[in-house]
Amino acid sequence: MLDLIIKGGTVVTPDGVGIMDVGVQGEQIAAVAGPGVLDDVGAGETIDATGMIVLPGGIEPHAHINVPVPDYWAGGDDGVFTQPPEGASRAAAFGGVTTYVDFAGALPLTPGAVPPADPIMAQIEQRRDIFRGHSYTDYTFHYILAGAIPPSTMGEIGEAIQSGVASFKIFTTFHARVPMGHLWEIFQEVGKHGGIMAVHAEEDDIVTYMEEKLEREGRDHASNLHLAHNNISEDISFRKVVRLAQKTETGIYFVHTTAKEGVAAIAEARAAQLPVYGEALHNYLEFTCDDYLKPDGLAIHTYPAIKFSDDREALQQGLVDGPICTTATDEWTPTRTSSWPGTRYEPFAADITESRRECR
Ligand SMILES: [Zn+2]
């Protein structure tokens, strides 16, 4: 006998959408079956979901919960955090998400933040302490490596993967940028032990050059962020990362793919049988850089910048064809923990110059 059957809903599965029944045993989905098939098995409880959409076991692969918000994004206030696990996981559950993947390790958005000295697994445990007993859904973590990585940390990667922390996040831009030599070493360790890299890939030299050029020309309003965090940057950076992954036999998960060039780089890698996966955020699938010009238009921004309509189309088509394998929110909701749900903060500065000061 099952604990629960959710009957008659329009069920979304990886293979298609249809009227189906979902059987739950303990905390796990035990069966997804045609209407009535599970009736013979019986259940302790039955929920009639007729007319509703049922998403069994949705995964949010990219969330930032209960992390400090840099004071430049919090109106000069310190002590502001993104929302705690209670609120974020409750919202996730309402959207059909039963597991989310958050982050542990370095704080990549806080300039000058010294990467924690504790061992990787100790930091994972510290993050688990924040979530344990406070989350409505399951959770796990990508581990963020930032800057120059000491040999001792490199030596912990294998153990972390054996312990189930298999995904390592790195940046190729911003102050958290990992130098290429260190990246090579990380990829080798992660590849050797069967983990995967989660990569924020932008070509830092191009981004920096364009920021300075736009500032020099007086065009550094944040509505031009896509000219700095641009298509050629994604093209070159993705291809460098894929090349490194190929040489080190490492799996790559490109977080927030934003451009047709990124989609093409992933598609080519996958056609060559490489384990390379793309993620798209709702912002990039829905909006274009033209939306930056609307009132409050910068509220939809995240890095890398939102690109053009043909990029949006390539991302949408990529979801259908395969190179874009997941959608994520990059959940980042600043709130005062003392007065939750708190004040809505303007998330980004009004000009690129400012954003460069913030992020470098
Ligand atoms: Zn993120």
Boltz pocket constraint, residues with backbone or C-beta under 6 A from the ligand:
constraints:
  - pocket:
      binder: B
      contacts: [[A, 62], [A, 64], [A, 330]]
      max_distance: 6.0
